[in-house]
Amino acid sequence: MNLTAEVIVGDNRETLKQLPDKSVQTVVTSPPYWGLRDYGEDEQLGLEPKPNDFIENLCLVFDEVWRVLKDDGTIWVNLGDSYAQSGQRGGGSYDKERPGWFKSPRKAPEGLKPKDLVGIPWRFAFAMQDRGWYLRQDIIWAKPNPMPESVTDRCTKSHEYIFLMTKNPKYHYDHEAIKELGVIPAGTKAAKGSEERSSMEKINSRPPEYKVYDGYRNKRSVWNVTTKPYKDAHFATYPPELITPCILAGSKENDIVLDPFSGSGTTGEVSLLHNRNYIGLELNPEYAKLSEKRLHEAGGMFASVSVR
């Protein structure tokens, strides 16, 4: 099987224009989070002074995604939230020693109070609805190992969102490809009935009081996936296990998967491992080089990898 993986360097609002109409089957991506990190690029998203400015710029990217996405295509967008900061200096400075982070806190923007949860994911979701996208699912990424937080007046944040959106009410979605094992508590009436129908098995990843019956169910909307750093990246990446269901459900073998915020190339790696072609768009040339190495390792001799 001859697969292709291509990373195009530049502002995705411009590089998207190089892609043909209705050429992409699914989009799996994680845009920059607003107000949290500075990646040292003048054109980057996420440094806008107001959250609504960020949402508008992000939606402009997806306006162009609409054009390149097939009519039965899907987009899967992982987006985290931010808190309005209480710092007295307006606009954190770029930390060269820790790329992707601010040295100083930013003032709360107009319309928000210090310590307000901004609600970035849902602001984005509603703005996309207003632009004609179907908002089909809010998926909760539950993190068993979240980042520690030194807060005592709220819970530690341990989840993010993945939004599934489409251009039309009917679209390609392979629910069979991502079915999960059905689990029922041991000792219940349901478990006893299941034992009479089929043999019971224990799952190593679940506590002993739970058992699995011999069957599968439709995948649920809360995905428990452990965060895992990518050893060659100095910035946060989502784990391959998180987006594998998105790619399997949203595309078929030999389809094209697009990530307009390619980063270290996680989406491309998973795409190649599951016999999908890949196009990544990346503003930072250093990140593009990082993803090129990763894509070569994932595709091996069966994929043609290029960066331009």
Secondary structure, DSSP 8 states (H G I E B T S, - for coil): --EEEEEEES-HHHHGGGS-TT-EEEEEE----TTT---S-TT-SS--SSHHHHHHHHHHHHHHHHHHEEEEEEEEEEE---B--B-SSSS--B-TTSTT-BSS--B--TT--TT-B--HHHHHHHHHHHTT-EEEEEEEEE-SS------SSS----EEEEEEEESSSS----GGGG-EEEEEETTSHHHHHHHHHS--B--TTS-TTEEEEEEEE---SEEE------TT-SS----HHHHHHHHHHH--TT-EEEESS-TT-HHHHHHHHTT-EEEEEES-HHHHHHHHHHHHHHHGGGEEEEE-
